Amino acid sequence: MILDKLFKKKSVANKKVIDVGWTLIDFPASVIWSDPEPFTRNLPKSTTAKSVQVCPAALDFDAGYFVVKCPIDLHIRFVIDQNGRPIVQNVDGEKSSVRDHFLNQLLMVVSPNEWRHPERPIIQVVTPYVFLSDDPVYINQFPPFLNYLPNQLPGLMISGRFPIDVWPRQMTWAFEWYDTKKEINIKRGDPWFYVYFETTDPSRGVKLIESVLTPEVKKYVASLAGVTNFVKQTYSLFATARQRRPSKLLVPKSTYSRDT
């Protein structure tokens, strides 16, 4: 009986969710960036108990992913300009929903000497998304491999992984362009990338909470920005970052609004 009670208490504790916060760094026209959403499938109701739609393993796998949607119509081609520089062009031109000037502010071509392959350009968009937690949590960024995309991309999104309880930096969408003869065509609202949160106990779910950047946390996040311009191995800075992090990173937006 005692063992049963202890096991029951342990099981209940293991089901407790881990809180993960998300927020947006100050960014012009920030309303274009949508809230991250749990991944879902728009499927008809299952007619049998043996359908894949009700498979516990499949459902458990899907439940771990959150979707970040593309904020703009991104229809671009890769070209080499008259000066031999790699650039991207807005395919839709004057008909595009995005002005060229602002597209160029949002998107950049990585310097060729930093590409993984000399014939595969890398482009990137620094987003205003920041994810953070006060529990030991690693964020994993993946391409939207669970969705059926109407336009197959001519390359690979570059995935990444880092601890958001120590290193809550801005997320970047980076893409390695394998076939530069083909265009990238992503519509606003299309799945852009996934985030998956890796915890010390995989049986515990993750609750995503909109949070705010207090002045202290905002200063801390700013201290992590651009460190790759100064050092080679950013992971070597984790120990220092851990010592300097505020005692609390995740401040729910609703709680902060009431208290202030």
C-alpha positions as CSV (number, residue, x, y, z in Angstrom):
1,M,0.0,0.0,0.0
2,I,2.8,2.4,0.9
3,L,4.7,1.6,-2.3
4,D,1.5,2.2,-4.3
5,K,1.1,5.6,-2.7
6,L,4.7,6.6,-3.4
7,F,4.4,5.4,-7.0
8,K,1.2,7.3,-7.5
9,K,2.8,10.5,-6.1
10,K,5.8,10.0,-8.3
11,S,3.6,9.5,-11.4
12,V,1.6,12.6,-10.7
13,A,4.9,14.6,-10.3
14,N,6.2,13.3,-13.5
15,K,3.2,14.5,-15.4
16,K,3.8,18.1,-14.3
17,V,4.4,20.3,-17.3
18,I,7.5,22.4,-17.9
19,D,6.8,26.1,-18.5
20,V,8.6,27.7,-21.5
21,G,8.2,31.3,-22.4
22,W,8.1,33.0,-25.8
23,T,8.3,36.7,-26.6
24,L,9.3,39.1,-29.3
25,I,12.2,41.4,-29.2
26,D,11.4,45.0,-30.2
27,F,11.0,44.9,-34.0
28,P,9.4,47.2,-36.6
29,A,5.9,46.0,-37.6
30,S,6.0,43.3,-35.0
31,V,2.3,42.5,-35.6
32,I,3.4,40.5,-38.7
33,W,5.0,37.8,-36.4
34,S,2.3,35.3,-35.3
35,D,2.1,33.4,-32.1
36,P,3.8,30.0,-32.1
37,E,1.1,27.3,-32.3
38,P,1.1,23.6,-31.3
39,F,1.3,21.4,-34.3
40,T,-2.0,20.0,-35.4
41,R,-3.3,17.9,-38.3
42,N,-6.6,18.8,-40.1
43,L,-7.9,15.3,-40.5
44,P,-11.3,13.7,-40.8
45,K,-12.6,11.9,-37.7
46,S,-11.3,8.3,-37.3
47,T,-13.7,5.5,-38.2
48,T,-11.7,2.8,-36.5
49,A,-9.9,2.4,-33.2
50,K,-6.9,1.1,-35.2
51,S,-6.4,4.3,-37.3
52,V,-3.1,6.1,-37.3
53,Q,-5.0,9.1,-36.2
54,V,-5.5,7.6,-32.7
55,C,-2.1,5.9,-32.4
56,P,-0.7,7.0,-29.0
57,A,2.9,7.0,-30.3
58,A,2.1,9.1,-33.3
59,L,0.0,11.5,-31.2
60,D,2.7,11.8,-28.6
61,F,5.3,12.6,-31.3
62,D,3.2,15.3,-32.9
63,A,2.4,16.9,-29.6
64,G,5.9,17.9,-28.9
65,Y,6.2,20.4,-31.8
66,F,5.2,24.0,-32.1
67,V,4.9,25.8,-35.4
68,V,6.2,29.2,-36.3
69,K,4.7,30.6,-39.5
70,C,6.3,32.7,-42.1
71,P,5.6,36.4,-41.5
72,I,5.8,37.5,-45.2
73,D,5.4,36.3,-48.8
74,L,9.0,35.2,-49.4
75,H,9.3,34.7,-53.2
76,I,13.0,35.1,-54.1
77,R,15.6,34.0,-56.6
78,F,19.4,33.8,-56.2
79,V,21.6,35.8,-58.7
80,I,25.2,37.0,-59.0
81,D,25.2,40.7,-59.7
82,Q,27.4,42.6,-62.2
83,N,30.0,43.0,-59.5
84,G,30.2,39.3,-58.8
85,R,28.3,39.5,-55.5
86,P,25.7,37.0,-54.5
87,I,22.3,38.6,-53.9
88,V,18.7,37.7,-53.8
89,Q,15.9,39.3,-55.8
90,N,12.3,39.7,-55.1
91,V,10.6,37.7,-57.9
92,D,7.3,39.5,-57.7
93,G,8.9,42.9,-58.1
94,E,6.3,45.8,-57.8
95,K,3.5,43.2,-57.4
96,S,5.1,41.9,-54.2
97,S,3.4,42.5,-50.9
98,V,6.9,43.3,-49.5
99,R,8.8,46.4,-50.5
100,D,12.3,45.6,-51.7
101,H,13.9,47.9,-49.2
102,F,12.3,46.2,-46.2
103,L,12.9,42.7,-47.7
104,N,16.6,43.6,-47.9
105,Q,16.6,44.7,-44.3
106,L,15.0,41.4,-43.2
107,L,17.0,39.0,-45.3
108,M,20.7,38.7,-45.9
109,V,23.1,36.4,-47.8
110,V,25.8,35.0,-45.6
111,S,29.3,35.8,-46.7
112,P,30.5,33.1,-49.2
113,N,33.5,32.2,-47.0
114,E,31.1,31.0,-44.3
115,W,29.1,28.7,-46.6
116,R,29.3,24.9,-46.0
117,H,29.8,24.4,-49.7
118,P,31.1,26.9,-52.3
119,E,28.1,26.2,-54.6
120,R,25.4,26.3,-51.9
121,P,24.6,29.8,-50.7
122,I,23.2,30.4,-47.2
123,I,20.7,33.0,-46.5
124,Q,19.2,34.0,-43.2
125,V,16.5,36.0,-41.4
126,V,17.0,37.0,-37.8
127,T,13.6,36.8,-36.2
128,P,12.4,38.7,-33.1
129,Y,11.4,35.4,-31.4
130,V,13.0,34.6,-28.1
131,F,12.3,31.4,-26.1
132,L,13.3,31.1,-22.4
133,S,12.8,28.9,-19.4
134,D,13.8,28.7,-15.7
135,D,14.1,24.9,-16.0
136,P,16.9,23.1,-17.8
137,V,15.5,23.1,-21.4
138,Y,17.1,22.8,-24.8
139,I,15.3,24.2,-27.8
140,N,15.5,22.4,-31.1
141,Q,14.7,24.1,-34.4
142,F,13.5,22.0,-37.3
143,P,12.2,22.5,-40.8
144,P,8.4,21.9,-41.1
145,F,8.7,18.2,-42.0
146,L,5.3,17.2,-40.6
147,N,3.4,19.6,-43.0
148,Y,2.6,19.1,-46.7
149,L,4.1,22.2,-48.3
150,P,2.7,23.3,-51.7
151,N,6.1,24.6,-52.8
152,Q,9.1,22.3,-52.4
153,L,12.1,24.3,-51.3
154,P,15.3,24.0,-53.3
155,G,17.5,23.2,-50.3
156,L,17.6,22.7,-46.6
157,M,16.8,24.7,-43.5
158,I,19.7,24.7,-41.1
159,S,18.6,23.3,-37.8
160,G,20.0,24.1,-34.4
161,R,19.9,23.3,-30.6
162,F,20.8,25.3,-27.5
163,P,19.8,25.7,-23.9
164,I,17.2,28.4,-23.4
165,D,17.6,28.5,-19.6
166,V,21.1,29.8,-20.2
167,W,21.2,31.1,-23.8
168,P,17.8,32.7,-24.7
169,R,18.9,34.3,-27.9
170,Q,16.9,35.4,-30.9
171,M,15.9,32.7,-33.3
172,T,17.3,32.7,-36.8
173,W,15.9,31.1,-39.9
174,A,18.8,30.0,-42.0
175,F,18.6,28.2,-45.4
176,E,21.2,26.4,-47.5
177,W,20.2,26.9,-51.1
178,Y,21.2,23.6,-52.9
179,D,19.6,24.3,-56.3
180,T,20.1,28.0,-57.1
181,K,18.3,27.7,-60.4
182,K,15.1,27.2,-58.5
183,E,13.2,29.9,-56.6
184,I,12.2,30.0,-52.9
185,N,8.5,30.5,-52.6
186,I,7.0,30.6,-49.1
187,K,3.6,32.3,-48.5
188,R,2.8,34.3,-45.5
189,G,1.2,32.0,-42.9
190,D,2.9,28.9,-44.3
191,P,4.7,26.7,-41.7
192,W,8.2,28.2,-41.6
193,F,10.0,26.2,-38.9
194,Y,9.2,24.1,-35.8
195,V,10.5,24.3,-32.3
196,Y,10.7,21.3,-30.0
197,F,11.7,21.5,-26.3
198,E,14.0,18.9,-24.9
199,T,13.8,18.5,-21.1
200,T,15.5,16.3,-18.5
201,D,12.3,14.3,-18.2
202,P,10.7,13.5,-21.6
203,S,7.5,12.3,-20.0
204,R,6.7,15.8,-18.9
205,G,4.8,18.0,-21.3
206,V,5.7,21.6,-22.2
207,K,3.4,24.5,-21.7
208,L,4.2,27.5,-24.0
209,I,3.5,30.8,-22.3
210,E,3.6,34.3,-23.8
211,S,6.1,36.2,-21.6
212,V,7.6,39.7,-21.3
213,L,11.1,40.8,-21.2
214,T,11.7,42.7,-18.0
215,P,14.4,45.3,-18.2
216,E,16.8,42.9,-16.4
217,V,16.0,40.0,-18.7
218,K,16.1,42.3,-21.8
219,K,19.6,43.4,-20.8
220,Y,20.7,39.8,-20.4
221,V,19.3,38.7,-23.8
222,A,21.1,41.7,-25.4
223,S,24.4,40.6,-23.9
224,L,24.1,37.3,-25.9
225,A,23.5,39.1,-29.2
226,G,26.2,39.1,-31.8
227,V,28.7,37.0,-29.8
228,T,29.6,35.0,-32.9
229,N,31.3,38.1,-34.2
230,F,33.9,37.9,-31.4
231,V,34.4,34.2,-30.5
232,K,34.5,30.9,-32.4
233,Q,32.8,28.6,-29.9
234,T,29.8,30.2,-28.3
235,Y,29.1,27.1,-26.2
236,S,32.3,27.9,-24.2
237,L,30.4,31.0,-22.9
238,F,27.6,29.0,-21.2
239,A,29.3,28.9,-17.8
240,T,29.8,32.7,-17.8
241,A,26.2,33.2,-19.0
242,R,24.9,31.0,-16.3
243,Q,26.6,33.0,-13.6
244,R,25.2,36.3,-15.0
245,R,21.7,35.2,-15.8
246,P,18.9,36.8,-13.8
247,S,17.3,34.6,-11.1
248,K,14.1,34.5,-13.1
249,L,13.8,34.7,-16.9
250,L,10.2,33.6,-17.5
251,V,7.7,36.3,-16.5
252,P,4.2,35.5,-17.9
253,K,2.7,38.4,-19.7
254,S,-0.7,38.2,-17.9
255,T,1.0,38.2,-14.5
256,Y,3.3,41.1,-15.4
257,S,0.4,43.2,-16.7
258,R,-1.6,42.7,-13.5
259,D,1.4,43.5,-11.2
260,T,2.3,46.6,-13.0
